[in-house]
């Protein structure tokens, strides 16, 4: 909806809704919001943003309690990496 609104303001054709897919750099679609939060948590942790990493990791575990990657990043974020 936001992209269509921006295109309308700029006088462009609206975007194709079939292209609205979140994708990794390799072109593989993210399977869930938890996977996205795991990735962001690792980025935050690797950049020294421990508080942000903890928050993202907690949300990932809450969304997908049986996701091994979520628990791994959660444990690393809790201990500070």
PDB file of N, CA, C and O in Angstrom:
ATOM      1  N   UNK A   1       0.832  -1.189   0.000  1.00  0.00           N
ATOM      2  CA  UNK A   1       0.000   0.000   0.000  1.00  0.00           C
ATOM      3  C   UNK A   1       0.883   1.262   0.000  1.00  0.00           C
ATOM      4  O   UNK A   1       0.599   2.224  -0.714  1.00  0.00           O
ATOM      5  N   UNK A   2       1.964   1.245   0.815  1.00  0.00           N
ATOM      6  CA  UNK A   2       2.860   2.400   0.888  1.00  0.00           C
ATOM      7  C   UNK A   2       3.584   2.606  -0.430  1.00  0.00           C
ATOM      8  O   UNK A   2       3.760   3.740  -0.876  1.00  0.00           O
ATOM      9  N   UNK A   3       4.007   1.508  -1.058  1.00  0.00           N
ATOM     10  CA  UNK A   3       4.712   1.617  -2.330  1.00  0.00           C
ATOM     11  C   UNK A   3       3.781   2.152  -3.420  1.00  0.00           C
ATOM     12  O   UNK A   3       4.194   2.955  -4.257  1.00  0.00           O
ATOM     13  N   UNK A   4       2.530   1.708  -3.405  1.00  0.00           N
ATOM     14  CA  UNK A   4       1.557   2.196  -4.385  1.00  0.00           C
ATOM     15  C   UNK A   4       1.292   3.683  -4.182  1.00  0.00           C
ATOM     16  O   UNK A   4       1.183   4.437  -5.149  1.00  0.00           O
ATOM     17  N   UNK A   5       1.190   4.102  -2.931  1.00  0.00           N
ATOM     18  CA  UNK A   5       0.970   5.510  -2.620  1.00  0.00           C
ATOM     19  C   UNK A   5       2.155   6.362  -3.079  1.00  0.00           C
ATOM     20  O   UNK A   5       1.969   7.436  -3.652  1.00  0.00           O
ATOM     21  N   UNK A   6       3.370   5.878  -2.826  1.00  0.00           N
ATOM     22  CA  UNK A   6       4.570   6.619  -3.249  1.00  0.00           C
ATOM     23  C   UNK A   6       4.647   6.711  -4.761  1.00  0.00           C
ATOM     24  O   UNK A   6       5.009   7.755  -5.302  1.00  0.00           O
ATOM     25  N   UNK A   7       4.310   5.620  -5.450  1.00  0.00           N
ATOM     26  CA  UNK A   7       4.330   5.630  -6.912  1.00  0.00           C
ATOM     27  C   UNK A   7       3.309   6.616  -7.450  1.00  0.00           C
ATOM     28  O   UNK A   7       3.582   7.327  -8.416  1.00  0.00           O
ATOM     29  N   UNK A   8       2.137   6.666  -6.835  1.00  0.00           N
ATOM     30  CA  UNK A   8       1.089   7.587  -7.260  1.00  0.00           C
ATOM     31  C   UNK A   8       1.535   9.038  -7.090  1.00  0.00           C
ATOM     32  O   UNK A   8       1.306   9.863  -7.974  1.00  0.00           O
ATOM     33  N   UNK A   9       2.178   9.359  -5.942  1.00  0.00           N
ATOM     34  CA  UNK A   9       2.657  10.721  -5.705  1.00  0.00           C
ATOM     35  C   UNK A   9       3.716  11.133  -6.726  1.00  0.00           C
ATOM     36  O   UNK A   9       3.818  12.308  -7.079  1.00  0.00           O
ATOM     37  N   UNK A  10       4.489  10.185  -7.189  1.00  0.00           N
ATOM     38  CA  UNK A  10       5.572  10.486  -8.133  1.00  0.00           C
ATOM     39  C   UNK A  10       5.145  10.366  -9.595  1.00  0.00           C
ATOM     40  O   UNK A  10       5.924  10.649 -10.505  1.00  0.00           O
ATOM     41  N   UNK A  11       3.898   9.943  -9.809  1.00  0.00           N
ATOM     42  CA  UNK A  11       3.393   9.827 -11.161  1.00  0.00           C
ATOM     43  C   UNK A  11       3.863   8.576 -11.884  1.00  0.00           C
ATOM     44  O   UNK A  11       3.878   8.540 -13.114  1.00  0.00           O
ATOM     45  N   UNK A  12       4.246   7.553 -11.137  1.00  0.00           N
ATOM     46  CA  UNK A  12       4.691   6.284 -11.721  1.00  0.00           C
ATOM     47  C   UNK A  12       3.558   5.278 -11.682  1.00  0.00           C
ATOM     48  O   UNK A  12       2.561   5.464 -10.984  1.00  0.00           O
ATOM     49  N   UNK A  13       3.728   4.207 -12.444  1.00  0.00           N
ATOM     50  CA  UNK A  13       2.762   3.111 -12.411  1.00  0.00           C
ATOM     51  C   UNK A  13       2.864   2.406 -11.058  1.00  0.00           C
ATOM     52  O   UNK A  13       3.955   2.316 -10.496  1.00  0.00           O
ATOM     53  N   UNK A  14       1.760   1.911 -10.534  1.00  0.00           N
ATOM     54  CA  UNK A  14       1.818   1.197  -9.260  1.00  0.00           C
ATOM     55  C   UNK A  14       2.663  -0.069  -9.392  1.00  0.00           C
ATOM     56  O   UNK A  14       2.710  -0.674 -10.462  1.00  0.00           O
ATOM     57  N   UNK A  15       3.328  -0.469  -8.315  1.00  0.00           N
ATOM     58  CA  UNK A  15       4.157  -1.668  -8.376  1.00  0.00           C
ATOM     59  C   UNK A  15       3.325  -2.933  -8.541  1.00  0.00           C
ATOM     60  O   UNK A  15       2.152  -2.971  -8.169  1.00  0.00           O
ATOM     61  N   UNK A  16       3.938  -3.953  -9.094  1.00  0.00           N
ATOM     62  CA  UNK A  16       3.281  -5.244  -9.281  1.00  0.00           C
ATOM     63  C   UNK A  16       3.196  -5.947  -7.929  1.00  0.00           C
ATOM     64  O   UNK A  16       4.236  -6.228  -7.333  1.00  0.00           O
ATOM     65  N   UNK A  17       1.988  -6.245  -7.418  1.00  0.00           N
ATOM     66  CA  UNK A  17       1.868  -6.860  -6.098  1.00  0.00           C
ATOM     67  C   UNK A  17       2.542  -8.225  -5.997  1.00  0.00           C
ATOM     68  O   UNK A  17       2.903  -8.654  -4.901  1.00  0.00           O
ATOM     69  N   UNK A  18       2.713  -8.910  -7.118  1.00  0.00           N
ATOM     70  CA  UNK A  18       3.354 -10.229  -7.072  1.00  0.00           C
ATOM     71  C   UNK A  18       4.841 -10.125  -6.758  1.00  0.00           C
ATOM     72  O   UNK A  18       5.479 -11.131  -6.449  1.00  0.00           O
ATOM     73  N   UNK A  19       5.397  -8.918  -6.833  1.00  0.00           N
ATOM     74  CA  UNK A  19       6.816  -8.734  -6.538  1.00  0.00           C
ATOM     75  C   UNK A  19       7.067  -8.404  -5.066  1.00  0.00           C
ATOM     76  O   UNK A  19       8.218  -8.240  -4.661  1.00  0.00           O
ATOM     77  N   UNK A  20       6.027  -8.308  -4.279  1.00  0.00           N
ATOM     78  CA  UNK A  20       6.162  -7.944  -2.871  1.00  0.00           C
ATOM     79  C   UNK A  20       6.573  -9.158  -2.043  1.00  0.00           C
ATOM     80  O   UNK A  20       5.772  -9.720  -1.296  1.00  0.00           O
ATOM     81  N   UNK A  21       7.830  -9.546  -2.190  1.00  0.00           N
ATOM     82  CA  UNK A  21       8.370 -10.709  -1.477  1.00  0.00           C
ATOM     83  C   UNK A  21       9.642 -10.295  -0.773  1.00  0.00           C
ATOM     84  O   UNK A  21      10.506  -9.659  -1.377  1.00  0.00           O
ATOM     85  N   UNK A  22       9.772 -10.647   0.503  1.00  0.00           N
ATOM     86  CA  UNK A  22      11.022 -10.426   1.214  1.00  0.00           C
ATOM     87  C   UNK A  22      11.969 -11.540   0.781  1.00  0.00           C
ATOM     88  O   UNK A  22      11.606 -12.715   0.817  1.00  0.00           O
ATOM     89  N   UNK A  23      13.183 -11.170   0.373  1.00  0.00           N
ATOM     90  CA  UNK A  23      14.117 -12.178  -0.103  1.00  0.00           C
ATOM     91  C   UNK A  23      15.502 -11.927   0.444  1.00  0.00           C
ATOM     92  O   UNK A  23      15.895 -10.788   0.698  1.00  0.00           O
ATOM     93  N   UNK A  24      16.225 -13.000   0.619  1.00  0.00           N
ATOM     94  CA  UNK A  24      17.620 -12.922   1.027  1.00  0.00           C
ATOM     95  C   UNK A  24      18.446 -12.470  -0.161  1.00  0.00           C
ATOM     96  O   UNK A  24      17.944 -12.421  -1.283  1.00  0.00           O
ATOM     97  N   UNK A  25      19.688 -12.143   0.069  1.00  0.00           N
ATOM     98  CA  UNK A  25      20.560 -11.706  -1.015  1.00  0.00           C
ATOM     99  C   UNK A  25      20.739 -12.811  -2.047  1.00  0.00           C
ATOM    100  O   UNK A  25      21.017 -12.526  -3.211  1.00  0.00           O
ATOM    101  N   UNK A  26      20.582 -14.082  -1.634  1.00  0.00           N
ATOM    102  CA  UNK A  26      20.700 -15.202  -2.575  1.00  0.00           C
ATOM    103  C   UNK A  26      19.415 -15.448  -3.341  1.00  0.00           C
ATOM    104  O   UNK A  26      19.372 -16.310  -4.219  1.00  0.00           O
ATOM    105  N   UNK A  27      18.380 -14.710  -3.023  1.00  0.00           N
ATOM    106  CA  UNK A  27      17.125 -14.865  -3.739  1.00  0.00           C
ATOM    107  C   UNK A  27      16.176 -15.862  -3.085  1.00  0.00           C
ATOM    108  O   UNK A  27      15.149 -16.196  -3.677  1.00  0.00           O
ATOM    109  N   UNK A  28      16.482 -16.344  -1.896  1.00  0.00           N
ATOM    110  CA  UNK A  28      15.610 -17.283  -1.199  1.00  0.00           C
ATOM    111  C   UNK A  28      14.708 -16.498  -0.268  1.00  0.00           C
ATOM    112  O   UNK A  28      15.187 -15.679   0.516  1.00  0.00           O
ATOM    113  N   UNK A  29      13.417 -16.736  -0.342  1.00  0.00           N
ATOM    114  CA  UNK A  29      12.471 -16.003   0.501  1.00  0.00           C
ATOM    115  C   UNK A  29      12.648 -16.394   1.966  1.00  0.00           C
ATOM    116  O   UNK A  29      12.894 -17.557   2.286  1.00  0.00           O
ATOM    117  N   UNK A  30      12.520 -15.421   2.835  1.00  0.00           N
ATOM    118  CA  UNK A  30      12.566 -15.707   4.263  1.00  0.00           C
ATOM    119  C   UNK A  30      11.345 -16.525   4.635  1.00  0.00           C
ATOM    120  O   UNK A  30      10.245 -16.247   4.158  1.00  0.00           O
ATOM    121  N   UNK A  31      11.520 -17.525   5.476  1.00  0.00           N
ATOM    122  CA  UNK A  31      10.404 -18.396   5.797  1.00  0.00           C
ATOM    123  C   UNK A  31       9.477 -17.805   6.836  1.00  0.00           C
ATOM    124  O   UNK A  31       8.303 -18.170   6.896  1.00  0.00           O
ATOM    125  N   UNK A  32       9.988 -16.892   7.662  1.00  0.00           N
ATOM    126  CA  UNK A  32       9.108 -16.343   8.684  1.00  0.00           C
ATOM    127  C   UNK A  32       9.698 -15.072   9.282  1.00  0.00           C
ATOM    128  O   UNK A  32      10.850 -14.714   9.036  1.00  0.00           O
ATOM    129  N   UNK A  33       8.877 -14.416  10.065  1.00  0.00           N
ATOM    130  CA  UNK A  33       9.342 -13.222  10.771  1.00  0.00           C
ATOM    131  C   UNK A  33      10.418 -13.595  11.779  1.00  0.00           C
ATOM    132  O   UNK A  33      11.339 -12.814  12.020  1.00  0.00           O
ATOM    133  N   UNK A  34      10.310 -14.789  12.375  1.00  0.00           N
ATOM    134  CA  UNK A  34      11.322 -15.229  13.338  1.00  0.00           C
ATOM    135  C   UNK A  34      12.689 -15.362  12.658  1.00  0.00           C
ATOM    136  O   UNK A  34      13.706 -14.974  13.232  1.00  0.00           O
ATOM    137  N   UNK A  35      12.714 -15.903  11.449  1.00  0.00           N
ATOM    138  CA  UNK A  35      13.980 -16.023  10.719  1.00  0.00           C
ATOM    139  C   UNK A  35      14.584 -14.658  10.440  1.00  0.00           C
ATOM    140  O   UNK A  35      15.798 -14.475  10.530  1.00  0.00           O
ATOM    141  N   UNK A  36      13.737 -13.710  10.103  1.00  0.00           N
ATOM    142  CA  UNK A  36      14.206 -12.356   9.833  1.00  0.00           C
ATOM    143  C   UNK A  36      14.788 -11.739  11.117  1.00  0.00           C
ATOM    144  O   UNK A  36      15.831 -11.087  11.083  1.00  0.00           O
ATOM    145  N   UNK A  37      14.108 -11.950  12.231  1.00  0.00           N
ATOM    146  CA  UNK A  37      14.594 -11.401  13.493  1.00  0.00           C
ATOM    147  C   UNK A  37      15.887 -12.067  13.945  1.00  0.00           C
ATOM    148  O   UNK A  37      16.731 -11.418  14.562  1.00  0.00           O
ATOM    149  N   UNK A  38      16.053 -13.360  13.646  1.00  0.00           N
ATOM    150  CA  UNK A  38      17.310 -14.048  13.955  1.00  0.00           C
ATOM    151  C   UNK A  38      18.449 -13.396  13.179  1.00  0.00           C
ATOM    152  O   UNK A  38      19.516 -13.125  13.730  1.00  0.00           O
ATOM    153  N   UNK A  39      18.211 -13.153  11.912  1.00  0.00           N
ATOM    154  CA  UNK A  39      19.247 -12.533  11.069  1.00  0.00           C
ATOM    155  C   UNK A  39      19.595 -11.143  11.597  1.00  0.00           C
ATOM    156  O   UNK A  39      20.771 -10.800  11.723  1.00  0.00           O
ATOM    157  N   UNK A  40      18.581 -10.351  11.903  1.00  0.00           N
ATOM    158  CA  UNK A  40      18.825  -8.997  12.409  1.00  0.00           C
ATOM    159  C   UNK A  40      19.525  -9.035  13.765  1.00  0.00           C
ATOM    160  O   UNK A  40      20.371  -8.188  14.053  1.00  0.00           O
ATOM    161  N   UNK A  41      19.175 -10.014  14.595  1.00  0.00           N
ATOM    162  CA  UNK A  41      19.819 -10.142  15.903  1.00  0.00           C
ATOM    163  C   UNK A  41      21.304 -10.435  15.738  1.00  0.00           C
ATOM    164  O   UNK A  41      22.127  -9.871  16.460  1.00  0.00           O
ATOM    165  N   UNK A  42      21.662 -11.314  14.792  1.00  0.00           N
ATOM    166  CA  UNK A  42      23.083 -11.583  14.539  1.00  0.00           C
ATOM    167  C   UNK A  42      23.787 -10.329  14.055  1.00  0.00           C
ATOM    168  O   UNK A  42      24.907 -10.043  14.479  1.00  0.00           O
ATOM    169  N   UNK A  43      23.142  -9.576  13.170  1.00  0.00           N
ATOM    170  CA  UNK A  43      23.748  -8.332  12.687  1.00  0.00           C
ATOM    171  C   UNK A  43      23.989  -7.383  13.849  1.00  0.00           C
ATOM    172  O   UNK A  43      25.070  -6.806  13.965  1.00  0.00           O
ATOM    173  N   UNK A  44      22.985  -7.215  14.719  1.00  0.00           N
ATOM    174  CA  UNK A  44      23.114  -6.318  15.863  1.00  0.00           C
ATOM    175  C   UNK A  44      24.224  -6.792  16.796  1.00  0.00           C
ATOM    176  O   UNK A  44      25.024  -5.987  17.275  1.00  0.00           O
ATOM    177  N   UNK A  45      24.271  -8.076  17.049  1.00  0.00           N
ATOM    178  CA  UNK A  45      25.275  -8.628  17.949  1.00  0.00           C
ATOM    179  C   UNK A  45      26.679  -8.439  17.392  1.00  0.00           C
ATOM    180  O   UNK A  45      27.600  -8.072  18.121  1.00  0.00           O
ATOM    181  N   UNK A  46      26.834  -8.690  16.112  1.00  0.00           N
ATOM    182  CA  UNK A  46      28.145  -8.539  15.474  1.00  0.00           C
ATOM    183  C   UNK A  46      28.596  -7.083  15.401  1.00  0.00           C
ATOM    184  O   UNK A  46      29.787  -6.805  15.261  1.00  0.00           O
ATOM    185  N   UNK A  47      27.652  -6.160  15.494  1.00  0.00           N
ATOM    186  CA  UNK A  47      27.996  -4.738  15.479  1.00  0.00           C
ATOM    187  C   UNK A  47      28.058  -4.133  16.871  1.00  0.00           C
ATOM    188  O   UNK A  47      28.164  -2.915  17.021  1.00  0.00           O
ATOM    189  N   UNK A  48      27.992  -4.989  17.895  1.00  0.00           N
ATOM    190  CA  UNK A  48      28.121  -4.513  19.263  1.00  0.00           C
ATOM    191  C   UNK A  48      26.855  -3.960  19.881  1.00  0.00           C
ATOM    192  O   UNK A  48      26.909  -3.371  20.961  1.00  0.00           O
ATOM    193  N   UNK A  49      25.720  -4.134  19.230  1.00  0.00           N
ATOM    194  CA  UNK A  49      24.439  -3.640  19.747  1.00  0.00           C
ATOM    195  C   UNK A  49      23.747  -4.762  20.524  1.00  0.00           C
ATOM    196  O   UNK A  49      22.759  -5.337  20.068  1.00  0.00           O
ATOM    197  N   UNK A  50      24.287  -5.056  21.696  1.00  0.00           N
ATOM    198  CA  UNK A  50      23.827  -6.205  22.473  1.00  0.00           C
ATOM    199  C   UNK A  50      22.381  -6.048  22.927  1.00  0.00           C
ATOM    200  O   UNK A  50      21.613  -7.009  22.879  1.00  0.00           O
ATOM    201  N   UNK A  51      22.001  -4.859  23.363  1.00  0.00           N
ATOM    202  CA  UNK A  51      20.629  -4.637  23.827  1.00  0.00           C
ATOM    203  C   UNK A  51      19.624  -4.903  22.695  1.00  0.00           C
ATOM    204  O   UNK A  51      18.600  -5.551  22.912  1.00  0.00           O
ATOM    205  N   UNK A  52      19.916  -4.410  21.510  1.00  0.00           N
ATOM    206  CA  UNK A  52      19.043  -4.639  20.360  1.00  0.00           C
ATOM    207  C   UNK A  52      19.015  -6.112  19.996  1.00  0.00           C
ATOM    208  O   UNK A  52      17.957  -6.661  19.691  1.00  0.00           O
ATOM    209  N   UNK A  53      20.185  -6.756  20.027  1.00  0.00           N
ATOM    210  CA  UNK A  53      20.268  -8.189  19.704  1.00  0.00           C
ATOM    211  C   UNK A  53      19.426  -9.000  20.680  1.00  0.00           C
ATOM    212  O   UNK A  53      18.735  -9.935  20.277  1.00  0.00           O
ATOM    213  N   UNK A  54      19.481  -8.649  21.950  1.00  0.00           N
ATOM    214  CA  UNK A  54      18.688  -9.373  22.947  1.00  0.00           C
ATOM    215  C   UNK A  54      17.198  -9.220  22.673  1.00  0.00           C
ATOM    216  O   UNK A  54      16.442 -10.189  22.749  1.00  0.00           O
ATOM    217  N   UNK A  55      16.786  -8.017  22.360  1.00  0.00           N
ATOM    218  CA  UNK A  55      15.374  -7.768  22.072  1.00  0.00           C
ATOM    219  C   UNK A  55      14.903  -8.565  20.855  1.00  0.00           C
ATOM    220  O   UNK A  55      13.848  -9.197  20.891  1.00  0.00           O
ATOM    221  N   UNK A  56      15.684  -8.531  19.789  1.00  0.00           N
ATOM    222  CA  UNK A  56      15.325  -9.263  18.573  1.00  0.00           C
ATOM    223  C   UNK A  56      15.337 -10.767  18.802  1.00  0.00           C
ATOM    224  O   UNK A  56      14.452 -11.481  18.330  1.00  0.00           O
ATOM    225  N   UNK A  57      16.339 -11.244  19.526  1.00  0.00           N
ATOM    226  CA  UNK A  57      16.432 -12.676  19.801  1.00  0.00           C
ATOM    227  C   UNK A  57      15.258 -13.142  20.657  1.00  0.00           C
ATOM    228  O   UNK A  57      14.704 -14.215  20.419  1.00  0.00           O
ATOM    229  N   UNK A  58      14.879 -12.347  21.645  1.00  0.00           N
ATOM    230  CA  UNK A  58      13.735 -12.689  22.477  1.00  0.00           C
ATOM    231  C   UNK A  58      12.464 -12.781  21.634  1.00  0.00           C
ATOM    232  O   UNK A  58      11.672 -13.709  21.798  1.00  0.00           O
ATOM    233  N   UNK A  59      12.273 -11.821  20.736  1.00  0.00           N
ATOM    234  CA  UNK A  59      11.090 -11.845  19.866  1.00  0.00           C
ATOM    235  C   UNK A  59      11.105 -13.058  18.943  1.00  0.00           C
ATOM    236  O   UNK A  59      10.061 -13.654  18.680  1.00  0.00           O
ATOM    237  N   UNK A  60      12.297 -13.425  18.447  1.00  0.00           N
ATOM    238  CA  UNK A  60      12.401 -14.593  17.568  1.00  0.00           C
ATOM    239  C   UNK A  60      12.020 -15.869  18.312  1.00  0.00           C
ATOM    240  O   UNK A  60      11.305 -16.714  17.774  1.00  0.00           O
ATOM    241  N   UNK A  61      12.498 -16.009  19.553  1.00  0.00           N
ATOM    242  CA  UNK A  61      12.161 -17.189  20.348  1.00  0.00           C
ATOM    243  C   UNK A  61      10.670 -17.193  20.692  1.00  0.00           C
ATOM    244  O   UNK A  61      10.032 -18.246  20.686  1.00  0.00           O
ATOM    245  N   UNK A  62      10.127 -16.040  20.985  1.00  0.00           N
ATOM    246  CA  UNK A  62       8.698 -15.961  21.302  1.00  0.00           C
ATOM    247  C   UNK A  62       7.841 -16.348  20.096  1.00  0.00           C
ATOM    248  O   UNK A  62       6.800 -16.986  20.250  1.00  0.00           O
ATOM    249  N   UNK A  63       8.276 -15.963  18.909  1.00  0.00           N
ATOM    250  CA  UNK A  63       7.518 -16.277  17.693  1.00  0.00           C
ATOM    251  C   UNK A  63       7.666 -17.745  17.291  1.00  0.00           C
ATOM    252  O   UNK A  63       6.720 -18.367  16.808  1.00  0.00           O
ATOM    253  N   UNK A  64       8.869 -18.289  17.499  1.00  0.00           N
ATOM    254  CA  UNK A  64       9.149 -19.653  17.042  1.00  0.00           C
ATOM    255  C   UNK A  64       9.940 -20.393  18.115  1.00  0.00           C
ATOM    256  O   UNK A  64      11.159 -20.524  17.998  1.00  0.00           O
ATOM    257  N   UNK A  65       9.268 -20.878  19.158  1.00  0.00           N
ATOM    258  CA  UNK A  65       9.976 -21.490  20.275  1.00  0.00           C
ATOM    259  C   UNK A  65      10.719 -22.786  19.937  1.00  0.00           C
ATOM    260  O   UNK A  65      11.555 -23.232  20.723  1.00  0.00           O
ATOM    261  N   UNK A  66      10.436 -23.388  18.806  1.00  0.00           N
ATOM    262  CA  UNK A  66      11.128 -24.618  18.419  1.00  0.00           C
ATOM    263  C   UNK A  66      12.175 -24.375  17.341  1.00  0.00           C
ATOM    264  O   UNK A  66      12.692 -25.323  16.750  1.00  0.00           O
ATOM    265  N   UNK A  67      12.487 -23.113  17.086  1.00  0.00           N
ATOM    266  CA  UNK A  67      13.491 -22.745  16.086  1.00  0.00           C
ATOM    267  C   UNK A  67      14.873 -22.753  16.745  1.00  0.00           C
ATOM    268  O   UNK A  67      15.153 -21.935  17.621  1.00  0.00           O
ATOM    269  N   UNK A  68      15.728 -23.675  16.321  1.00  0.00           N
ATOM    270  CA  UNK A  68      17.060 -23.819  16.915  1.00  0.00           C
ATOM    271  C   UNK A  68      17.904 -22.557  16.736  1.00  0.00           C
ATOM    272  O   UNK A  68      18.616 -22.148  17.652  1.00  0.00           O
ATOM    273  N   UNK A  69      17.822 -21.945  15.559  1.00  0.00           N
ATOM    274  CA  UNK A  69      18.609 -20.740  15.277  1.00  0.00           C
ATOM    275  C   UNK A  69      18.198 -19.590  16.195  1.00  0.00           C
ATOM    276  O   UNK A  69      19.035 -18.788  16.609  1.00  0.00           O
ATOM    277  N   UNK A  70      16.909 -19.517  16.507  1.00  0.00           N
ATOM    278  CA  UNK A  70      16.433 -18.468  17.409  1.00  0.00           C
ATOM    279  C   UNK A  70      17.023 -18.651  18.798  1.00  0.00           C
ATOM    280  O   UNK A  70      17.447 -17.681  19.427  1.00  0.00           O
ATOM    281  N   UNK A  71      17.053 -19.877  19.276  1.00  0.00           N
ATOM    282  CA  UNK A  71      17.628 -20.138  20.599  1.00  0.00           C
ATOM    283  C   UNK A  71      19.127 -19.892  20.620  1.00  0.00           C
ATOM    284  O   UNK A  71      19.663 -19.402  21.613  1.00  0.00           O
ATOM    285  N   UNK A  72      19.799 -20.225  19.545  1.00  0.00           N
ATOM    286  CA  UNK A  72      21.243 -20.015  19.479  1.00  0.00           C
ATOM    287  C   UNK A  72      21.587 -18.524  19.574  1.00  0.00           C
ATOM    288  O   UNK A  72      22.453 -18.134  20.357  1.00  0.00           O
ATOM    289  N   UNK A  73      20.915 -17.707  18.788  1.00  0.00           N
ATOM    290  CA  UNK A  73      21.190 -16.270  18.846  1.00  0.00           C
ATOM    291  C   UNK A  73      20.736 -15.692  20.183  1.00  0.00           C
ATOM    292  O   UNK A  73      21.344 -14.750  20.691  1.00  0.00           O
ATOM    293  N   UNK A  74      19.673 -16.252  20.752  1.00  0.00           N
ATOM    294  CA  UNK A  74      19.207 -15.791  22.060  1.00  0.00           C
ATOM    295  C   UNK A  74      20.278 -16.044  23.124  1.00  0.00           C
ATOM    296  O   UNK A  74      20.574 -15.154  23.921  1.00  0.00           O
ATOM    297  N   UNK A  75      20.851 -17.226  23.145  1.00  0.00           N
ATOM    298  CA  UNK A  75      21.865 -17.561  24.136  1.00  0.00           C
ATOM    299  C   UNK A  75      23.119 -16.704  23.945  1.00  0.00           C
ATOM    300  O   UNK A  75      23.722 -16.259  24.922  1.00  0.00           O
ATOM    301  N   UNK A  76      23.505 -16.478  22.704  1.00  0.00           N
ATOM    302  CA  UNK A  76      24.681 -15.626  22.439  1.00  0.00           C
ATOM    303  C   UNK A  76      24.394 -14.182  22.845  1.00  0.00           C
ATOM    304  O   UNK A  76      25.271 -13.501  23.376  1.00  0.00           O
ATOM    305  N   UNK A  77      23.177 -13.716  22.600  1.00  0.00           N
ATOM    306  CA  UNK A  77      22.843 -12.334  22.970  1.00  0.00           C
ATOM    307  C   UNK A  77      22.796 -12.169  24.487  1.00  0.00           C
ATOM    308  O   UNK A  77      23.220 -11.138  25.009  1.00  0.00           O
ATOM    309  N   UNK A  78      22.288 -13.167  25.193  1.00  0.00           N
ATOM    310  CA  UNK A  78      22.207 -13.095  26.651  1.00  0.00           C
ATOM    311  C   UNK A  78      23.612 -12.998  27.256  1.00  0.00           C
ATOM    312  O   UNK A  78      23.837 -12.242  28.200  1.00  0.00           O
ATOM    313  N   UNK A  79      24.542 -13.762  26.708  1.00  0.00           N
ATOM    314  CA  UNK A  79      25.896 -13.725  27.270  1.00  0.00           C
ATOM    315  C   UNK A  79      26.738 -12.595  26.674  1.00  0.00           C
ATOM    316  O   UNK A  79      27.880 -12.392  27.087  1.00  0.00           O
ATOM    317  N   UNK A  80      26.190 -11.866  25.718  1.00  0.00           N
ATOM    318  CA  UNK A  80      26.903 -10.724  25.130  1.00  0.00           C
ATOM    319  C   UNK A  80      27.779 -11.084  23.947  1.00  0.00           C
ATOM    320  O   UNK A  80      28.613 -10.281  23.527  1.00  0.00           O
ATOM    321  N   UNK A  81      27.605 -12.266  23.409  1.00  0.00           N
ATOM    322  CA  UNK A  81      28.247 -12.795  22.190  1.00  0.00           C
ATOM    323  C   UNK A  81      29.108 -13.931  22.484  1.00  0.00           C
ATOM    324  O   UNK A  81      29.721 -14.491  21.575  1.00  0.00           O
TER     325      UNK A  81
END
